[in-house]
């Protein structure tokens, strides 16, 4: 397991810096981007844009966070424990915002395939969200993406 994930197990989450929290979110975004076996440049760019504009990381932090999350993904991040750590340590409003980011990653290519749909259904359950909350996050993601195009 990647060192950052081990650190959370030993430290109070509130004591972990924003960059390390962003790695959790980024790792999950990358898992969503890769689920259809087509991790495209526009998905890379969207993830980095979210890190910069929404999570307020500077350009060096964005690159470092992205690289660490790619490494974690290649080491086979376990989605169940990752979502549990996020669920246990983020507020409901933060989780809904993260879920919106995940929908943006899924929707950026204009196609929601069966693997992506299944992933979002699984994540809805893992985050203890309702179908309505997921649908609202998806709608917000569509609105956000249409504003960036």
Protein Blocks (a to p, Z undefined) as FASTA:
>chain_A
ZZklmmmmmpcfklpcfklmmmmmmmmmmmmmmmnopacfklmmmmmmmmmmmnopafkl
mmmmmmmmmmmmmnopafklmmmmmmmmpcfklmmmmmmmmmmmmmmnopacfklmmmmm
mmmmmnopafklmmmmmmmmmmmmmmmZZ
